[in-house]
Amino acid sequence: MFLDEIGEMPLELQPKLLRAIQDQEFERVGGMRTIRTDVRFAAATNRDLKAMVDENEFRADLYYRLHVFPLSVPPLRERREDIPLLTRHFVQKHVQRMGRAIDNIPTSAMEALTRYAWPGNIRELQNVLERSVILTHGNTLQIAMPDLGQTSGSSVLNPRGSKASQATERQAIIKALEDPKGHVGGPDGAAARLGMKRTTLQSRMRKLNIARQYR
């Protein structure tokens, strides 16, 4: 039995789960009979259960019962080499489900996906790719990057966005410009790195008052 997000389980329910694991028995809600069971439990969480134990937010006895064979899965930002494979898998999955004809993922789009930090890990990647498939016109995938707008001509962020969003956008553009030494166009230029047209990036640079030495 797989228990997802075990760290979110309320304290009052944890003794019941502990009994099911330790004694291999339980009672149904409203039931009068004890039921024996033989189940192997696997649990997952993105929280630090040991820290929760120290803060009395998670039972120590349940923690040590579950902590028999721990497996630590690094966040997606620490295994960026997996992103292209996952991207192709999710795109194919959503394309088949929606009956679309998308068979091309641009190199610039894949690079943008690989550079992003993915705070929401694989779930965020899957959601971004599903949204991208929905918004794509034609057979070339248009990536709707989080906080970076869409590729193929749309701006990095909504021009009407908040000041905080525009500050994030400005930093992202400057960072992309630093690597190719200020060049906007070309295969290695900032526009390609951000997955957008050169003219669109130049327009955003003027809007955000980014120095003209970047060209």
Backbone torsions as a table, in degrees:
resi	resn	phi	psi	omega
1	MET	NA	127.0	-178.5
2	PHE	-96.6	124.9	179.5
3	LEU	-109.9	103.7	-178.4
4	ASP	-85.3	146.7	178.6
5	GLU	52.0	51.5	-178.2
6	ILE	-61.8	-25.0	-180.0
7	GLY	-68.0	-14.2	179.5
8	GLU	-91.4	-2.2	-177.7
9	MET	-69.0	129.1	179.4
10	PRO	-60.4	148.3	-178.7
11	LEU	-57.3	-36.8	-176.1
12	GLU	-69.1	-18.6	178.8
13	LEU	-92.7	-17.4	-174.4
14	GLN	-63.6	-38.3	177.6
15	PRO	-61.9	-32.0	179.5
16	LYS	-68.6	-40.7	176.6
17	LEU	-67.2	-39.4	178.9
18	LEU	-59.3	-42.1	179.1
19	ARG	-64.3	-41.5	-179.9
20	ALA	-62.5	-36.3	179.5
21	ILE	-75.2	-45.6	-172.8
22	GLN	-78.3	-44.8	-175.8
23	ASP	-99.6	-7.8	-179.5
24	GLN	56.2	44.7	176.3
25	GLU	-154.2	157.3	-179.6
26	PHE	-160.3	166.7	172.1
27	GLU	-119.4	138.7	175.0
28	ARG	-68.0	154.5	176.2
29	VAL	-60.9	122.6	-178.2
30	GLY	82.4	-3.5	-178.3
31	GLY	-84.3	161.4	-178.7
32	MET	-114.5	-0.3	-173.2
33	ARG	-120.6	137.1	175.5
34	THR	-80.2	131.2	-177.0
35	ILE	-110.2	126.9	176.5
36	ARG	-83.4	145.5	-178.4
37	THR	-144.6	155.8	176.7
38	ASP	-130.9	89.9	-172.6
39	VAL	-127.1	139.1	171.8
40	ARG	-98.2	124.3	-176.4
41	PHE	-97.4	139.2	169.3
42	ALA	-128.3	134.5	-177.1
43	ALA	-127.5	151.6	179.0
44	ALA	-136.5	149.4	177.1
45	THR	-160.6	153.8	173.1
46	ASN	-104.5	10.4	-179.8
47	ARG	-103.6	161.9	178.8
48	ASP	-88.5	96.1	-175.6
49	LEU	-65.3	-34.7	179.4
50	LYS	-63.4	-41.3	176.8
51	ALA	-64.7	-36.0	178.1
52	MET	-66.5	-36.7	176.3
53	VAL	-62.6	-45.5	-179.4
54	ASP	-62.5	-27.9	-179.6
55	GLU	-98.2	12.3	179.0
56	ASN	59.3	33.5	176.6
57	GLU	-104.3	-6.3	178.2
58	PHE	-147.9	138.3	-176.4
59	ARG	-67.0	132.2	-179.8
60	ALA	-65.9	-40.1	-177.8
61	ASP	-65.4	-37.6	177.3
62	LEU	-70.0	-38.8	178.7
63	TYR	-58.2	-47.3	-177.0
64	TYR	-73.4	-25.3	173.6
65	ARG	-68.3	-37.4	-178.8
66	LEU	-81.6	-24.0	-171.0
67	HIS	-88.6	42.9	-178.2
68	VAL	-78.4	-47.4	-178.7
69	PHE	-137.1	81.5	-175.7
70	PRO	-74.7	142.9	174.4
71	LEU	-125.6	123.9	179.6
72	SER	-101.1	120.9	179.1
73	VAL	-102.9	115.4	-178.8
74	PRO	-62.6	150.8	176.0
75	PRO	-64.4	160.5	-175.2
76	LEU	-59.5	-33.2	-178.5
77	ARG	-66.5	-16.8	178.6
78	GLU	-97.7	0.8	175.8
79	ARG	-140.5	59.4	-176.0
80	ARG	-63.0	-21.4	179.2
81	GLU	-65.1	-17.4	178.3
82	ASP	-82.3	-16.8	-172.0
83	ILE	-63.0	-45.2	178.1
84	PRO	-58.9	-43.4	-180.0
85	LEU	-63.9	-45.2	179.0
86	LEU	-64.4	-38.6	180.0
87	THR	-61.2	-48.5	-180.0
88	ARG	-62.6	-38.3	179.8
89	HIS	-64.2	-48.6	-177.1
90	PHE	-69.3	-38.1	178.1
91	VAL	-62.1	-46.3	178.8
92	GLN	-60.6	-41.4	179.8
93	LYS	-61.5	-48.4	-177.6
94	HIS	-71.9	-35.1	177.8
95	VAL	-62.2	-45.2	179.7
96	GLN	-65.4	-40.5	-178.7
97	ARG	-67.3	-36.5	-176.8
98	MET	-93.3	-5.4	-179.7
99	GLY	68.3	35.5	-179.0
100	ARG	-93.8	167.9	179.8
101	ALA	-121.1	66.6	179.8
102	ILE	-109.1	116.4	-176.5
103	ASP	-129.9	12.1	-178.6
104	ASN	-135.2	124.8	173.9
105	ILE	-114.8	109.9	-176.4
106	PRO	-59.7	148.5	177.7
107	THR	-59.4	-40.1	-179.7
108	SER	-63.2	-36.5	178.6
109	ALA	-68.0	-41.6	179.2
110	MET	-64.9	-37.6	177.9
111	GLU	-66.1	-38.8	177.9
112	ALA	-63.7	-41.4	177.8
113	LEU	-63.8	-38.8	-177.4
114	THR	-70.9	-33.2	-178.7
115	ARG	-75.7	-28.3	-174.9
116	TYR	-66.5	147.3	-173.2
117	ALA	-79.8	-19.1	178.3
118	TRP	50.5	65.8	177.0
119	PRO	-62.2	-24.8	177.7
120	GLY	-92.3	8.1	176.8
121	ASN	56.8	-147.6	-171.2
122	ILE	-65.0	-33.4	179.1
123	ARG	-62.2	-40.5	178.0
124	GLU	-65.4	-42.7	177.8
125	LEU	-59.0	-45.3	-179.6
126	GLN	-62.5	-42.0	-179.8
127	ASN	-66.2	-40.7	178.7
128	VAL	-62.4	-42.7	-178.6
129	LEU	-70.1	-35.4	176.4
130	GLU	-64.2	-44.7	177.9
131	ARG	-63.1	-38.7	-180.0
132	SER	-64.0	-42.0	178.3
133	VAL	-62.4	-41.0	179.8
134	ILE	-62.4	-40.2	-173.6
135	LEU	-85.8	-13.0	-175.7
136	THR	-72.9	135.4	172.6
137	HIS	-114.4	124.2	-176.5
138	GLY	99.2	-166.9	-175.1
139	ASN	-99.6	1.2	179.1
140	THR	-105.2	123.1	-176.1
141	LEU	-64.8	131.5	175.4
142	GLN	-107.3	111.3	-173.8
143	ILE	-79.7	125.8	175.3
144	ALA	-96.1	81.9	-175.3
145	MET	-68.3	141.2	175.3
146	PRO	-62.3	127.9	177.9
147	ASP	62.5	8.2	178.9
148	LEU	-128.5	13.2	176.2
149	GLY	66.1	-157.5	-177.8
150	GLN	-111.5	158.5	176.7
151	THR	-83.1	-176.1	176.1
152	SER	56.7	49.5	167.0
153	GLY	106.3	-16.4	179.2
154	SER	-85.9	157.5	-174.5
155	SER	-73.0	161.1	-179.9
156	VAL	-60.2	-40.6	174.2
157	LEU	-140.1	163.2	176.1
158	ASN	-61.3	125.6	-179.2
159	PRO	-59.6	-20.6	179.5
160	ARG	-93.2	11.6	-176.6
161	GLY	-68.2	174.2	-178.5
162	SER	-69.1	165.9	177.2
163	LYS	-61.4	-37.5	178.8
164	ALA	-64.0	-40.8	179.2
165	SER	-66.3	-40.8	179.5
166	GLN	-67.1	-34.1	176.6
167	ALA	-65.3	-40.8	177.0
168	THR	-63.6	-42.1	178.7
169	GLU	-62.1	-44.1	-178.8
170	ARG	-61.1	-43.0	179.3
171	GLN	-64.6	-38.9	-179.6
172	ALA	-65.3	-40.5	179.8
173	ILE	-67.2	-46.5	179.9
174	ILE	-60.3	-40.9	179.0
175	LYS	-62.7	-42.3	179.3
176	ALA	-66.5	-32.0	-179.9
177	LEU	-74.6	-28.8	-177.1
178	GLU	-67.6	-39.9	-175.8
179	ASP	-65.1	-48.9	177.9
180	PRO	-86.5	21.0	175.7
181	LYS	60.4	42.6	171.3
182	GLY	88.8	-3.9	-178.7
183	HIS	-78.1	133.2	179.9
184	VAL	-88.3	-48.8	-177.4
185	GLY	-90.8	-175.3	179.2
186	GLY	90.4	164.3	-176.8
187	PRO	-63.1	-26.7	179.7
188	ASP	-108.7	9.8	-177.6
189	GLY	-75.5	172.7	-176.7
190	ALA	-63.4	-36.7	-179.1
191	ALA	-61.2	-44.5	178.7
192	ALA	-65.3	-37.7	-179.1
193	ARG	-66.9	-31.6	178.8
194	LEU	-90.6	-4.5	178.2
195	GLY	72.2	40.6	-178.6
196	MET	-143.8	169.6	179.0
197	LYS	-73.4	151.4	179.3
198	ARG	-59.9	-43.7	-178.1
199	THR	-64.4	-35.4	178.4
200	THR	-66.4	-43.0	179.4
201	LEU	-64.9	-41.4	178.3
202	GLN	-61.1	-38.6	178.1
203	SER	-64.4	-41.3	179.3
204	ARG	-69.2	-34.5	177.8
205	MET	-63.3	-42.3	177.6
206	ARG	-64.6	-41.0	-179.4
207	LYS	-62.6	-37.5	-175.3
208	LEU	-97.3	6.4	175.9
209	ASN	58.4	47.9	177.2
210	ILE	-90.0	135.2	-169.9
211	ALA	-50.7	144.7	-176.3
212	ARG	-75.8	-9.3	178.4
213	GLN	-66.1	-17.5	173.9
214	TYR	-84.3	117.0	-175.5
215	ARG	-146.3	NA	NA
